[in-house]
């Protein structure tokens, strides 16, 4: 298994020419190395120059022999991802790898499950996702396994691993597409783009239309209610929450709440106990009970005497419906809205 920071090693210098005097080559004011080996050049004779040219040609062929070539006759298209990169893709994509559970869910939801050749150990929904070949987890996928599966595109959920993936998979003519939504509209866009990638644009459009309709129904139900001050506990020890750049901050607003950490920079900031105590939330959301099991099911110590706890307004919602920005996020929106404003859903 190759870690993501594995780099392609240069071709080691060839040896074996014994009758030609050799002198070191110095480039740009210093010694030059390729793959950790000094470059050597023969004294300037006609025979030695020809030999050097031959060696260079052989080395160039060796460097390129392991790299797949892209068939220029294949029609391509470009789609701009969430890292503002124009990603070139074949018109027809048959082999996809997803490196996050939400991306796997999206591919299946738009009808592209038959195009999926690899995903991560965390990808457990729908049930068919468990049978897909695993390439490691989301944090440390195996580059070796990814390349062996010959995908045309790898879908990743943030730009954090983009530089490594782009450099190493580009050499194999494998595209990398980033989805990194910061609000619900961004998630809907991701669904539509993935639908385009796997040739299921119509199905993706229909799915987004349904999800938007459910979102609108929630917003209309809570539009005349007083917003509830909410603290979203990502984890209790250490304490993490959602910040300005998190899609969940937008989800809380649409559910009839206002995140007490909405102005905190970043998406998933670590939060101090003192700040949590001072926030005085009226309700606390605990994502738990799904893939996380019983983890994060208790309120952090700093908030044990908060207005939310004293009023009994601590709500545990399936973490898979909140932590995975995909189609099931609307289930989480509906559950959150009903918890914050039960009176709005009595009819």
N, C-alpha and C positions, 0 to 999 in steps of 0.2 A: 504494500500500500504506500503510495507516495503522498506525503503531506502537501498542503497547498503551496508552501513556499519552496517546493522543489524546483530547481532551475535546470535548464538544458545545458549540459556540459559541452564545452568546445571539443573539437576533434584533436586528439593528441598528435603531436608532431611525429612525422615518420622518420625513421633512421635506417642506416644500412648502406649508405654511399660512403665507401671507405677510401677511395683514391683521389677525392677532390678536396683540397684544403678548404676549411670552413671558417668563416668569421661571423661574430655576432652582429645582428641587425639592431640598430638603435633608432627609435622613432620618436619624434616630437620631444626631444630633450631627455629621453630616458630609455630604460630597458622595456621591451614590449613582450608580453606573454599572451599566449592563447591556450586556454585550458590548463594553465599552470606550467607550460613548457616554453622555454626560450625559442624564439624563431631564429634559425640559422640560415645564412646565405652563402653560397659559394663565391670564390673570387671571380671576377668578371672575365670569363672565357666564353666563347661561343657554345661549347659543349655544356658547360655548367649552367648557362642561362636557359638553354633549351630544357635541361633537366629540371630546373626550378619551375619553369612554366608548366611542365608536365605534372609536377607534384601539386602545384596550385590547382590545376584543373581536376586532378583526382580528388583532392580535398574538398573542392566545391561540390563535386558530385556526391561525395560521402555525406556532406552536410545536408544536402537536399533529399537524399534517398529515403530518409525516414519520415518526411513530411508529406501528407496527402496533398494532392493538387485539386483545386476546384475546377470542375467542368464548366468552362466558359459558355457552353451551349445551354446550360440550365437557366431558365428564366428566374430572375430575382426581384425582390421588392424591398422597400425600406420602411421601418416603423420606428418612431421615436419613443424611447423608453423613459422611465422616471429619473434617469441620470442625465437626461437631455442628449442622449446619444442616438444617432441614426443607425439602427441595426439592420444590416443586410441579411435577408432570409430568402430561401428558395420559395418559389410560388406555392409549392406543395411541401408541407412539412409532415413527415411520417414518423419521426423519431425525436421524442422530447424527454428531457430529464428535468424534474422539479426538485429544488433543494429547500423546500419549506412546506409544511402541511397545508397552509392556506392555498398555495399554488396548485397542489395536487387536487384539493377539493374543487378549485375553479375549473381545472382541466376536465374533471369528470362531470361537473355540473353543466358545462356547455356541450357535452357529448363527445369529448375528445379523449376519453380514457383509452381507446384502442391505439392512440398515438404515443402513449406513455411507456417508455422502456426502462425508466429508472426513477427512484425517489429515495427519501431518507427513512431511517428507522422510526422517525416520529410521525410519518404519514400513515395514519390508521383509519381514515375516513374518506370515502365510503369503504365498506368491507373489501371491495375489490382492490383497493389501494394496498392492502396488506400483502397481496400476492405479487406485487411488482418488485423487480430486482432492486435491492438496497445498495446504495453507494456510500453508506456511512450516515452520520447524523448531520444536522444542519450546520453545526459549527466546524466539524472536521470531516467533510466528505473526502472520499478517496479519488484523487485525480486519475489514478491508474484505472479504477473501475469505470469512471465516467468515459474516458477515452475508449476503453474496450467495448462499451455499449454503442459506440458510433452514433451519438445523437447529432441532429442538425442544429439544435438549439438547447441551451441550458437556461432554465428560468430560476432567477434568484430573487430573494425578497428584500434585500437592502443593497446599498452600494458599498458596504464595508469590505467585501471580498472582491470587488470589481477589478481592481488593478491586477491582482494575481491571476484571476480567471481569464481576463482579457489577454494577458501576455501569453499564458500557457495554452489556453484552448484555441487562440487565434492560430497558433502554429499547426493545429490539427484541423483548421477550417471549421471550427465549431463556434457558432454564434452564442453570445451571452446577452440575455435580456433581463433588465432590472425592473422590478415593481417595488415602489416605495411610497405608498399613498399616505397622506397626512389628514385626510378627511373622508367622509363617506362618498363624496363625488369622485374622489381619486380611486376608491375601491371599485366603484362602478366602471370607471374608465379601464382599470386593470382587467376586469372581467371581459369587457368588450375587446381589448387588445389581445388577450390570450385566445379569445374566440377567433379573431382574425388569424392569429398565428397557426392555430391547429385546423383551420378551414371550417370553422363552425361559427362564422360571424352572425348568421341569422339566428341560430339558437342562443348565442350570447346576448344578442339584442333583445330577444323575447324574455330571457331570464332577467336582464336588467330592468326591463319594463315592469315585470312583476314585483321585483324588489323595490323599485321606486314607488309603486302603488302602495305597498305595505308601509313604506317609510312615511309617505304622505298621510296615510290613515292614522298613524301614531301621532304625527305632528298636529293634525287637526284635533285629535282627541285631547291633547294636553295644552292647546294654544291659549285657553282661558284660565289656566291654573297658575298658581304662584310658583316660580322656580325654586327648587330645593337645593340648598348648598350641599354638595356631594364631595366626599373624599373617596378616591378610587385607590385601593391598596393593591398594588402589583405584587408586593411581597412585604411581610412584616418584619423579618429579621435577616438582613438589614432592611430598613424601610425604603421602599421604592414606590413611586406614584406615576401619574401621567402628567406631562407638561404641555406647553403651548403647541408643540409640534406633533402631538399624538392624535391619531384618528379617533381615539376613545374620548378625547375632550369634546370633539364635535358630536360624538354619539350621545354623550351625557346631555348636551344642550338640546338635541333633538328629542330626547326622552323626557324633557321637562325639568332638567336640572341645570346647575351651573357648577362646574368644577372649582373647588377652592384653590386649586393649583393651576388654573388655566393660564396664568401669566408667568409661570415658572419656565425659564428657557429650556429648550430641549424637548425630546419626546418622552423619555423614561428617566427622569432625574431621581437621584438619591435624595431623600428628604430627612431633615433633622427632626428629632423628637420634639424639640422646642417649637419648631415651625408647625408641626402637626398639632401640638397642643393649642397653639395660638389660632389655628385655622377655625376651630369650633364648628365642625361640619354638622349639619342636621341629619345627614344620612351617610352611611358607609357602604361601599360596594366591595364585596370580596369575590373575586373570580376563583372558583374552586369546584371540586366535585367531578370534573371531567377527566381529561388526561392527567391532571395534576393530582388526582385522588383527593386525599384529605389535606394536602398541603395548602397553606394560606387560608385555612378555615377559621382562624381566630384573629380577633382585632389586636393590632399592635399595642403594647403596654402604654405607649404615650397617649392613646386615644380611649383608654378604658373608662375615663370619666368625662368623655365628650358628650355634648348634647345628643348626638346620634345614639350612643350606647345607652344613655339614661332614658331616652325615649323609646328604646327598643327598635330603632330603625337601622338595623344592620342586615343587609341583604346579600345572600349567597347565590351567585348565578353561575351556571356551568361555564367554566373557563374556556372551553372549546367554542362557545358562542360569543366570546368577547376577545380572546387573544389571537384568533385567526381571522385576519381581514379578508373574508370571502363571503359567499352566499349566506352562510349560517349566522353571520353577524347581525342580520335583521331579526333572527330569533332572539339574539341578545338584546337588541333594541326594544323589542316588544316586551320582553321579560323585565327589563330595567324600567320602562315606562309604567308598567302595571305595578311594580314595587313602589315607585316614587309617588304615583298618583292613582291608587286603586279606585278612587271615586270617579275617575274619568272613564272607567271601563266597566261600570256596573250594568250597563244595558246590554 
